[in-house]
Amino acid sequence: MSQLNRKSAPTINPISTIPFILPEKWILSNGIPVWALKAGSQELVKIDFIFEAGSWYQSRNLVAGLSNAFLNQGSTKYTAQEIAEVFDSRGAYLQLSADQQFGNVSILTLTKYLAEILDITADIIKHPTFPEKEVATHIAKRKQQFIVENNKVKTLAVKKFTQVLFGEKHPYANTNTINDFEQLTREDIRLFHAENYRFNRCKIVIAGNFDNSLKDLLNTNFGDHFNEGGNTLPAYEPQPTVQKRHFVEKDDAVQSAVRIGKQLVNRDHPDFHGLSILTTILGGYFGSRLMTNIREEKGYTYGIGATIVTFQHASYITISTEVGTDVCNLAVAEIYSEIEKLIHEPVQAEELDIVKNYLMGDMLRNFDGVFALSGSLRTLVESALDYTHYESYITELKSITPERLQQLAQSYFQPESWYEVVAGKKA
């Protein structure tokens, strides 16, 4: 047997492709679409129930998030304590979440407990009771959290930034106020659930180690419950402010929170992948230009980043950081300087190679393991895309040139098109 040569580093080979595991597609008896991805050796299954029940559909602030958060507080068959005890004793996990577009119910369980866990999950989705006392207690708790968060410059900047970018009446803008907590009622929550947690508004994503009996279990628990109607998709158009620079004053702040960004194309646009790569170069990893300049060289901040945020009906790029009040103007100037460089100077080949390798490795992590596979599949389902989206990204990543990146920067990154929000103490 040959011995390892410890003095010689292993050969580094480029990643040429990623073999995707494709899901099966089922349709339950009542028409619910199911994407089922069989993977993993452990007896674990993760199931996401995705409802069109995000803040896009709410007519009153907070109701989408709270109607989701209260689902585990009791149902017609189970009390909140019974729900918690069963999940805990079975080593299962229940996650409730809501965003701008969707209300989500996610479960993770050992395969052998699927029948029991699905029975409870079905009841809390179909028949939540929203107990008056628990609802009041939870709203009061959320109100206190809101008060604390709204004393932070980061929260003030994010809130103002979304309002600037989309307009104060748009569901993608954060417009919550203290009065919203005081005016919200249990009946508001119950009505939102009744209108939006309908199975004609549901998609199911599964990943893990399961057999064909899972399809029967889903049909038993969810396939016999049919809803029609519910909220139709409202139409909202972004109404960004004419003014590009905004300041939110907070006299006692020792730091300033900065948000600089603009609306971009969505995931299905031909330029999206290239813009994603360009954003990574600007501020999407630890060695990015913003981190190197503003953190490493200037020492203005502990961290700064750029990312593209995608929704179903819009996308935007945001550059975010917190800096000392005394260096805020200098930091903002350096941000625009880095944007200008991408417009006027092509990316060097060495830097581009580093970013390509980083992003390909990041792509591998997105498909490494059952939970990563589940998340990647869910992104496609929520965006109404298929695996050609990831395939085209890999193709773009491998072939993109400095000239193409500069062209994208010239088309999308012109400084006068960016919106800027700073929250903090006036210098």
VENNOR-V746350 format. One record per pair of residues at least 24 apart in sequence whose C-alpha atoms are under 8 Angstrom apart, sorted by the first residue. I is the first residue (numbers start at 1). J is the second residue. Records with the same first field share a line. If there is no record, write none. Layout:
I=J + J
//
This chain:
14=357
15=360
17=394
18=364
20=367 + 387
22=387
28=215 + 218 + 219 + 222 + 223
29=219 + 223 + 224
30=199 + 223 + 224 + 225 + 226
31=200 + 223
32=199 + 200 + 202 + 203 + 204 + 223
33=202 + 203 + 204
34=203 + 204 + 205 + 206
35=204 + 205 + 206
36=205 + 206 + 207
37=206 + 207 + 208 + 374
38=207 + 208 + 209 + 210
39=207 + 208 + 209 + 370
40=208 + 209 + 369 + 370
41=209
42=208 + 209
43=110 + 111 + 112 + 208 + 209 + 210
44=108 + 109 + 110 + 111 + 208 + 209 + 210
45=108 + 109 + 110 + 111 + 206 + 207 + 208 + 209 + 210
46=106 + 107 + 108 + 109 + 206 + 207 + 208 + 371 + 374
47=106 + 107 + 108 + 204 + 205 + 206 + 207
48=104 + 105 + 106 + 107 + 204 + 205 + 206
49=104 + 105 + 106 + 202 + 203 + 204 + 205
50=102 + 103 + 104 + 105 + 202 + 203 + 204 + 205
51=102 + 103 + 104 + 196 + 197 + 198 + 199 + 201 + 202 + 203
52=101 + 102 + 103 + 196 + 197 + 201 + 202
53=98 + 101 + 102 + 103 + 196 + 197
54=98 + 99 + 100 + 101 + 102 + 103
55=98 + 99 + 100 + 101 + 102 + 171 + 172
56=100 + 101 + 171 + 172 + 234
57=101 + 231 + 233 + 234
58=192
60=180 + 184
61=175 + 176 + 180
62=176 + 180 + 181 + 184
63=184 + 188 + 189 + 192
64=98 + 103 + 189 + 192
65=97 + 98 + 99 + 103
66=189
67=189 + 190 + 192 + 193
68=96 + 97 + 98 + 103 + 104 + 193
69=96 + 97
70=130 + 135
71=96 + 124 + 125 + 128 + 130
72=124 + 128
73=128 + 129 + 130 + 131 + 134
74=124 + 128 + 129 + 130 + 131
75=123 + 124 + 127 + 128 + 129 + 130
76=123 + 127 + 128 + 129
77=123
78=120
83=120
87=117
92=117
100=171 + 172 + 311
101=311 + 312
111=209 + 210
115=217
118=217 + 218 + 221
119=221
122=221 + 222
125=197
126=197
130=186 + 190
132=186
135=186
139=181
140=181
143=178 + 181
146=178
147=178
153=250 + 253 + 255 + 256 + 257 + 423 + 424
154=256 + 257 + 258 + 322 + 423
156=248 + 423
157=248 + 257 + 258 + 259 + 421 + 422 + 423
158=259
160=248 + 421
161=259 + 419 + 420 + 421
163=240
164=240 + 241 + 419
165=238 + 239 + 240 + 241 + 262 + 263 + 419
166=237 + 238 + 239 + 240 + 241
167=238 + 239 + 240 + 241
170=236 + 237 + 238 + 239
171=236
194=230
195=229 + 230 + 231
196=230 + 231
198=226 + 227 + 228 + 230
199=225 + 226 + 227
200=226 + 227 + 228
205=374 + 377 + 378
206=374
207=370 + 371 + 373 + 374
208=370
244=418 + 419 + 420
245=419 + 420 + 421
246=420 + 421 + 422
247=421 + 422 + 423 + 424
248=421 + 422 + 423 + 424
249=423 + 424 + 425 + 426
250=423 + 424 + 425 + 426
251=424 + 425 + 426
252=424 + 425
253=424 + 425
254=324 + 325 + 424 + 425
255=322 + 323 + 324 + 325 + 424 + 425
256=322 + 323 + 324 + 325 + 328 + 422 + 423 + 424 + 425
257=320 + 321 + 322 + 323 + 422 + 423 + 424
258=319 + 320 + 321 + 322 + 323 + 332 + 420 + 421 + 422 + 423
259=318 + 319 + 320 + 321 + 420 + 421 + 422
260=318 + 319 + 320 + 418 + 419 + 420 + 421
261=316 + 317 + 318 + 319 + 418 + 419 + 420
262=316 + 317 + 318 + 417 + 418 + 419
263=314 + 315 + 316 + 317
264=314 + 315 + 316 + 317 + 412
265=314 + 315 + 316
266=310 + 311 + 312 + 313 + 314 + 315
267=310 + 383
268=385 + 389
271=408
273=393 + 396 + 397
274=396 + 397 + 400 + 405 + 408
275=405 + 408
276=308
277=355 + 397
278=405 + 408 + 409
279=306 + 307 + 308 + 317
280=306 + 307 + 355
281=352 + 355
282=306 + 338 + 339
283=307 + 319
289=338
290=335 + 338
293=334
294=331 + 334 + 335
300=324 + 327 + 331
312=382 + 383
325=424 + 425 + 426 + 427
326=427
336=415
339=413 + 415
340=414 + 415
342=405 + 406 + 409
343=406 + 407 + 409 + 410 + 413 + 414
344=406 + 410
345=406
346=402 + 403 + 405 + 406
347=402 + 405 + 406
348=402
349=402
352=402
356=397 + 398
360=394 + 397
//
